[in-house]
């Protein structure tokens, strides 16, 4: 397996069946947690940006000469989107100065479920990026789904912690 395929499949997670996108999203959670524990939100943020850049390159290389611009085994885009969905949890803990090992399960479960919902459902503007049929579109649809999931996670956290209650 060449480097592009290794990264595009997130070290083989995208080769798992069925639903490789779900497997890629699940594989992203413990790595995202580890990044958060090791360096807080800044580490997760920088890793997300690096994964986006590497993912774009890997997707471009892995799909070169193919009729399919978004093969199901390419899941690095799901990893990036899932990490974005985790940003509110990571940022909140880091900003509050709380232990990095606290990573509340309702938050990451909600982030996972919301990210998968938006990634599969593809509401606008996710569908707009998906329709590009390019390596950038492959990455961007999951970035947008991740942002949408992050907004839901942040809203749910605000409600559950009483910030939006009078």
N, C-alpha and C positions, 0 to 999 in steps of 0.2 A: 504494500500500500504506500503510495507516494505521499509527500507532505501535504499537498493540497487536499487529497481525499481524506487523510487522517484528521485534518482540522475541520474540513467540511462536514464530516460525519461525527464530529466531536469525539474523537478517539474510539470510534466504532459504535457509539450509542445509536446512531442513525441506521445501523444495520439490524437492529432488533425489530422484530415483528410481533404482533401487528402494531400499527400506529407509531411509526418511528418519531414523528413530531412530539408525541406525548413522552416517549422515552427520552428524547433529547431535552425536553423541558424538565423532566424529573432529574436527569443527570446534572442539570444546571444548578439545582437547589443546594446539594451538599458542597459543591465547589463555590457557589456564591456565599454560603455560610462560612466556609473556611476563609475566603477572602475577607469577609467582614470581621471575623475573629482576629485574623492576622493584621489587618490595617484599617478597620473601620470602614465607614462610607467612602473615604478617599480611595482605598484599595479597590473596592467594588466598582466605583465609578471609573477609575482608570482602566481596570480590567475589562469593563464593558466597552469602552472606547477602543481598546486594543483588539478585543474580540470582534468588534464591528469591522475594523480595518482588515484584520486577518481573514475574517469571514467573507468579506467582499472579494478579496484576492482569491481565496480558496474556492469560492463558488464560481468565480469567473474561470479559474483554471479547471475545475472539475466538470464544468458544463461546456467547455470549449469543444466545438464540433458536434455537439449533441442537438437533437431536435427538441429535447425537453429542457427548458430553462430552469426548472425547479423540481429536480428529482426528489422523491420522498426521503431518500437516505441523507440528504443534506439537511442537517439540523443545527448548524452553528447559528443560523438566524433565530431559531427557537431559544438557544442559549442566551443570546443577546437580549431578546425580548423578555425572557424570564428574569434575567438579572435586572432589567429596567423595572419590571413589576415588583422586585424586591427593594428597590431604592427607598421607598418611604419607610420601610422597617429599618433598614440599615441607617438611613440618615437620622431618623428619630432617636434611635438608641445612641448613635454616635454624638449627636447634638446635645442630648440630655446627659451625656457623660456616664451612661449606664454600662454595665458589664457587657462586653462584646459577645459573651456566650449566651446572653438573653436574645433569643430570636423567636418571638412568640409564635407558637404553631398556628393560631387562627390566622395570623397575618400571612405567613408563607403559604398556607393552604388556600386562603382566599386569593392570594396573588396567582398561584398556580391555576386555580379554577377560572379566574377572570381572564388570565392570559390565554388559556386554552379556548375559552368561549370566544373571545374576540379574534383569535387566530383562525379558528375553524369557521365561525360565522361570517367573518370578513365584512363587517359593516363599513360604510364609507367613513373615513378615508383609507381604511385598511385595503379595501377592494381596489381602490384607485392605484395604490402602490403595487398590489399584486398583479394588476393588469399591465404593468410595464413589461413583464416577461424578460427582464434583464437581471444580471446579478445584483445590481443596486435595488431593483424592485423586490427581489427575493429577501434582501436584508431589510429594506424599509417597511415592508408590510408587517414584519414582526416587531420592528422598533415601534411602530405606531400602535400595534396591539399591546405592546408592553407599556407604553405611555398611558393608554386607556385603562389598562389593568391597574397601573400605579395610581391613577386618579381615584379609582374605586377603592383601592386599599387605603389610600390616605383619607378618603372620606369616611370609610368604615372605622378607621382608627380614631378619627376626630369625634365621630359619634360615640364610639364605645368608651372613649376616655373623657367624654363630657364636654369637649371643647365647643361643640355646636349647640349644646343645651344651655338655655338661659341661665 
